[in-house]
């Protein structure tokens, strides 16, 4: 048993070091913040701006600006490739984005991962919505730092946060929140 335990422990230790927070190289931050948090912005108890700003570069090199999405419902989903509940909700969020003209999803990968690795991951688990990598050491200033994943925000067409979900969310949950906030009901 001891003969097998040492190689197993070494393999586990090496695996834990790859891409972890103790990695000696600084994390790449392809995502860019729009502005530092403004002291005069209205915020909720967790620090999320009532009307958040978000400007990021997606893994396919496109610029994503939340302000340019006014007039649409936007789902801002913080997630990670290692998060099982996140992976479970991805197909449903993708279907919601694809099937509803009034709803758009943006995935914010909240982990230390290289863009090329994320692109390879997305080839295996494709989604129709854009994905950006956010710096875990400098997350978007207008959103509360996620304390768990997934963390999802529903943004109304006027740019205001309507609802926040800590943990997995379904398309049905989002459709109900949109209808409750005065948006179109599912099937309408």
Number of C-alpha atoms within 10 A of each C-alpha: 5 7 7 8 10 11 11 12 11 11 11 11 11 10 11 13 12 10 15 13 15 10 12 9 8 10 18 13 20 17 23 20 20 16 12 10 17 11 7 6 14 12 17 12 7 10 15 21 20 17 19 21 19 20 18 23 20 22 21 13 11 12 15 19 15 18 15 11 17 15 13 17 25 23 23 21 27 25 28 21 16 10 12 13 16 20 16 13 17 22 17 16 25 20 15 23 21 15 11 13 10 14 23 23 23 22 23 25 23 23 20 20 19 15 18 11 11 19 15 11 12 14 10 9 12 13 19 16 16 18 25 27 28 27 21 16 14 12 19 25 19 22 22 16 18 16 8 11 20 24 22 23 21 23 26 23 18 13 21 16 22 17 15 16 15 14 13 19 22 15 16 12 11 22 19 15 16 21 13 12 13 9 17 13 13 12 6 6
